[in-house]
């Protein structure tokens, strides 16, 4: 991917069996309203579909919304696929119902940031602006 000109590009995805995507849509809209290009993948995406989309769209980041409890498996698989496809420069962040005890291990695996319920859209937008494609700023 590398450092690109233009707006930050973020894939927002709902991997797994989650059927509730209101939060993901709110985040997608907030990022878009902040001037970023957002690709929303919709519900029930596999990690493979999410990574394929991110690579095809030349995304700078992937934002995963996970409410199902499968966060450890889904984040790990997305990170593994990015590594396999030489796309580790795509930052992965996410949020949802993720227990506090799981956040540090997810970050150790390579998840850049986790937002839990109550995080504001402003804090997420600011984090993306400050941590994605820093070299382009």
Residue pairs with C-beta under 8 A, 6 or more apart in sequence:
1 58
1 59
1 60
1 87
1 89
1 90
2 89
3 133
3 135
3 136
4 58
4 60
4 133
4 136
5 136
6 37
7 35
7 36
7 37
8 36
8 37
8 60
8 61
8 128
8 129
8 132
8 133
9 36
9 37
9 38
9 39
9 57
9 58
9 59
9 60
9 61
10 31
10 36
10 37
10 38
10 39
10 59
10 60
10 61
10 62
10 63
10 128
10 132
11 38
11 39
11 40
11 41
11 50
11 53
11 54
11 57
11 59
11 61
11 62
11 63
12 24
12 27
12 28
12 31
12 38
12 39
12 40
12 41
12 62
12 63
12 65
13 24
13 40
13 41
13 45
13 49
13 50
13 53
13 62
13 63
13 64
13 65
14 21
14 24
14 41
14 42
14 43
14 44
14 45
14 64
14 65
14 66
15 45
15 46
15 47
15 50
15 64
15 66
15 70
15 74
15 78
16 44
16 45
16 66
16 68
16 70
16 74
17 44
17 68
17 70
18 43
18 44
18 65
18 66
18 67
18 68
18 96
19 43
19 44
20 67
21 42
21 43
21 65
23 65
23 67
23 95
23 96
24 40
24 63
24 65
25 40
26 121
27 63
27 65
27 95
27 121
27 124
28 38
28 40
29 38
30 121
30 122
30 124
30 125
31 38
31 63
31 124
31 125
31 128
32 38
34 125
34 128
34 129
36 128
39 53
39 57
39 59
41 49
41 50
41 53
45 53
47 74
47 77
47 78
47 81
48 81
50 62
50 64
50 78
51 62
51 78
51 81
51 82
51 85
51 87
53 59
54 62
54 82
54 87
54 90
55 85
55 87
55 90
59 90
60 90
60 91
60 132
60 133
61 90
61 91
61 92
61 93
61 112
61 128
61 132
62 78
62 90
62 91
62 92
62 93
63 93
63 94
63 95
63 128
64 74
64 75
64 78
64 92
64 93
64 94
64 95
64 96
65 94
65 95
65 96
66 74
66 75
66 94
66 95
66 96
66 97
66 98
67 96
67 97
69 97
71 94
71 96
71 98
71 102
71 106
72 102
72 105
72 106
75 92
75 94
75 106
75 109
75 111
76 109
78 92
79 92
79 109
79 110
79 111
82 88
82 90
82 92
88 110
91 112
91 131
91 132
92 110
92 111
92 112
93 111
93 112
93 113
93 114
93 115
93 127
93 128
93 131
94 111
94 113
94 114
94 115
95 114
95 115
95 116
95 117
95 119
95 124
96 116
96 117
97 117
98 106
98 114
98 116
100 116
103 114
103 116
106 114
107 113
107 114
112 131
113 127
113 131
115 123
115 124
115 127
129 137
